[in-house]
Amino acid sequence: MPESPTPESPRPESSLPDDGPHMSPEEFRRHGHAAIDWIADYWASLDDLPVLAQVAPGDVRRSLPDAPPEQAEDFDALLSDLDEIVVPGLTHWQHPRYFAYFPANSSPAAILGDLLSSGIGAQGMIWATSPAVTEVEQVVVDWLAQALGLPEQLRHAAPGPGGGVIQDTASTATFTALLAALHAASGGRVRDAGLGDTRWTVYGSSQAHSSLVKAAMMAGLGAESVRMVDVDPATQAMDVRSLERMLAEDIDDGCRPVFVQACVGTTSTGAVDDVQAIAEALDGVGAWLHVDAAWAGVAAVCPEHREHLTRGLHLAQSIVTNPHKWLLTTFDCSVLWVPDRGSLTGALSLTPEYLRNAASDSGEVVDYRDWHPQLGRRFRALKLWAVMRTYGLEGLREHVRQGVELARRVEELVEDDDRFELVTPRSLSLVVFRAVAGDDATMALMDGVNASGVAYLSHTRVEGRAAIRWAVGGWRTTAPDIDRTWAALTEVAERAG
Ligand SMILES: *Cc1c(COP(=O)(O)O)cnc(C)c1O
């Protein structure tokens, strides 16, 4: 580490303006407008850019100075580096032919909401540190619960102890739910005395997201505490009979089942577990039922998907969905709801003297620091509020329907071409398919399309065989983007013979 200058060392010549190191309000306005212009131009340019970054490891780092500037630079210099160095090193998630993983949709409204949140720069760790940050969030998560047709008991405005909270990601939400489950199952012992000798076990299907195992690792239960329940080979949904068998065996063995995760819309194929049947299997077991609807949950904004996506949710102890995937809310924004906040706040609340205040002591307010691992928190509700208000539920439904409609088009193209076959039924806006010629042909097809720069697809394995995931739902995707991607795909297939 370089030594800091001693008081005797001569002060370097400074280029700072008289009014200090900060942008003046006028400069801020000018650069702010330029930044918004940059974003609008970036979006407009995407169609002509390769979707997948075309750089080798180290390319971006080598293009940047290895020391920070001693003297102030103009903000315009940063914007020009974005164009020259950063953009070529980006995989363009807002590209109309980005079809890998799941969409992480940004949107104009969410960006403006996020910008305002940055400008306000408030810390909403407890109600008293900025009451509006907490109360706007309570209203917005209630609105979303209502928009998705979630059980009434999950709302702050309902008479009971339920409510929702915005977290960074579904991974954190699932981890938090597991901590609440341990608190509930141990009668509060875990927070004081730790996990003890109890052999806690956790359950999810073999298709559960990796964040479940990670949550068990972080909670100190260890990855081996997680039981992977078999799925029905045709639907890839959890085989509830297998769950029942595993629970009975573990209980016989002296284990204590603490947490069962049902998935509504698995990452691999979009499979939907039967939450109602899983809840019934837990009757008398006393385990916490968590529903991971990270990707698919927001589609319940459309009444035609609601029954399928929300059946049995009134029986769950926690539910998470990500507006930052399909629902146009610039990453990060993940909403966790609980019908009873007691276990959550019981597991996580601590009140050091410096945070004590009359409002918290009165019990009349929500202190969100007790609803997630960290203390400090941003005003994330602002971007979700901006999305819900400026799209309206009508606009959100139109967006979701567009994704489903375009995925139907993909499904038809696959079905009408005998070189390809669907691997599982289309789930909402996700189509999983393969080349009938086998795994090598399937992977070569995907790699060929991705290398062409036209589109970006990702893969999975289903019942041991390779499959391509075509995840529609991007906010800028239109029918010609589907057709252009299909043309690239069939061209690769033809070249391969
Ligand atoms: C994307 C996804 C997650 C993880 O989401 P993060 O918000 O990135 O943690 C978890 N579960 C499912 C089903 C997902 O699709």
PDBQT file of the ligand as one rigid body, heavy atoms in Angstrom, charges set to zero:
ROOT
HETATM    1  C1  LIG A 501     -33.875 -17.076 -11.074  1.00  0.00    +0.000 C 
HETATM    2  C2  LIG A 501     -34.366 -18.036 -10.081  1.00  0.00    +0.000 A 
HETATM    3  C3  LIG A 501     -33.875 -18.023  -8.764  1.00  0.00    +0.000 A 
HETATM    4  C4  LIG A 501     -32.742 -17.129  -8.325  1.00  0.00    +0.000 C 
HETATM    5  O1  LIG A 501     -33.070 -15.807  -8.456  1.00  0.00    +0.000 OA
HETATM    6  P1  LIG A 501     -32.135 -14.663  -7.866  1.00  0.00    +0.000 P 
HETATM    7  O2  LIG A 501     -33.104 -13.546  -7.659  1.00  0.00    +0.000 OA
HETATM    8  O3  LIG A 501     -31.120 -14.385  -8.909  1.00  0.00    +0.000 OA
HETATM    9  O4  LIG A 501     -31.532 -15.160  -6.609  1.00  0.00    +0.000 OA
HETATM   10  C5  LIG A 501     -34.424 -18.898  -7.857  1.00  0.00    +0.000 A 
HETATM   11  N1  LIG A 501     -35.398 -19.745  -8.218  1.00  0.00    +0.000 NA
HETATM   12  C6  LIG A 501     -35.889 -19.794  -9.477  1.00  0.00    +0.000 A 
HETATM   13  C7  LIG A 501     -36.978 -20.750  -9.803  1.00  0.00    +0.000 C 
HETATM   14  C8  LIG A 501     -35.381 -18.942 -10.442  1.00  0.00    +0.000 A 
HETATM   15  O5  LIG A 501     -35.861 -18.988 -11.691  1.00  0.00    +0.000 OA
ENDROOT
TORSDOF 0
